[in-house]
Amino acid sequence: MVKLSQRVKALKPSATLAVDAKAKALKEQGIDVINLSAGEPDFDTPEPIKEACIKALKEGFTKYTPSPGILSLRKAICEKIKKDYGLDYCPEEVIVTTGAKQAIFNLLLALIDEGDEVLILSPYWVSYPEMVTCAGGIPKVVPTSFERRFEPELSTLETKISPKTVGIILNSPSNPTGLIYSKDFLLGLAEIVEKYNLWVISDDIYDKLRFDLKRPENILSLQPKLKDRVFLVNGVSKTYAMTGWRIGWALGPKEVISACVKIQSQSTSHATSFAQKGAEAALKTPEEEIKKMAKIFAKRAEVLSKALKEIPGIEFIPPQGAFYLFAKVSAYYGKKTSAGKIINNSVEISEYLLDEARVAVVPGVAFGEDEFIRISFATSEENLILACKKIKEALLRLS
Ligand SMILES: Cc1ncc(COP(=O)(O)O)c(C=O)c1O
């Protein structure tokens, strides 16, 4: 038997996989399941983006590119950041990666030494703690509360800082809550970050999907003097419905970006050549087109919120962006199914909803909060209304 590394043994298997695998198995048996577990827009990639990629392929743009990505795309990313956030970057401060995920992974490998601690705000995107662990670091989860809109008290956050703490990961609008951190919180955090000499990874992947259609904001646009310690991560996956293209990027101080390029040059080499051309075309998408998508998600958020309010015992904060709603369902814990099984946690309630309502959601425990489930509204309004009706019926059958 081959020995597995300690590194991989320390990784937790994804808690979302059990529900996902079961939903897929039911579908294969011809059973109708409404899937509210999706982490990607249900729209297709816009035609002009596909055309640009096809053109690149036909013209033979199929060879290696520079490790940090093609210059024209890095320039386009700098222009986008200037337009969206008013921040100035040059192409040497940009790395194009295989999705935002690899941008974060490269950064963590470049920034973490064995045993270094990284702050992660709960509820968090599933991959952050595992990525930190994989890079040899220790994820330090900062608790938040539903009552405070999942925004941590700065004093609580400060108590989590030790001499080993090197940085913090932020994500706003957030997966899984769909909430946006307040200006006050980010400005307060900026002071802490300076005081303790921390770096920040600002994962802005959902920044254009905010329902007030306002210009995006992050800790750096609010406090530009942090430019030497903030890394901005983004990509085309969510904004342009391009999850499968695997193009993301990171921006930050040259030395760290060069370190990421070194890591990337010894792993994936670079992001796929013709997908980079597609991403370049994506960045030319008129702002109005992006807003159309944000408006559709905003409308769905309203429809979902209205339907969920009809279900007794479910509590939630209406999302401000992305395409997720985090619903508190713990009022149903301790209740019994018709088969006599007691529901105790978010995995069991998600399994129950799949079995009884034929609706797939993601257990909150995957994001660090076991009293919740994550509902994705990357699906039609009809599906959302029908799913809520089925969820309500199933929950009310519990005794
Ligand atoms: C918060 C967050 N960051 C990053 C990613 C990864 O994006 P990409 O598909 O560009 O790797 C996701 C995808 O679900 C996400 O939700």
The ligand as a Gaussian input file, in Angstrom:
#p B3LYP/6-31G(d) Opt

LIG

0 1
 C      -15.632000      32.621000      -2.876000
 C      -15.073000      31.928000      -4.051000
 N      -13.801000      32.162000      -4.398000
 C      -13.247000      31.552000      -5.456000
 C      -13.973000      30.651000      -6.225000
 C      -13.273000      29.951000      -7.344000
 O      -13.415000      30.582000      -8.554000
 P      -12.759000      29.976000      -9.880000
 O      -13.823000      29.186000     -10.556000
 O      -12.369000      31.197000     -10.686000
 O      -11.590000      29.167000      -9.501000
 C      -15.297000      30.374000      -5.890000
 C      -16.053000      29.373000      -6.648000
 O      -17.021000      28.814000      -6.218000
 C      -15.865000      31.037000      -4.781000
 O      -17.128000      30.822000      -4.422000

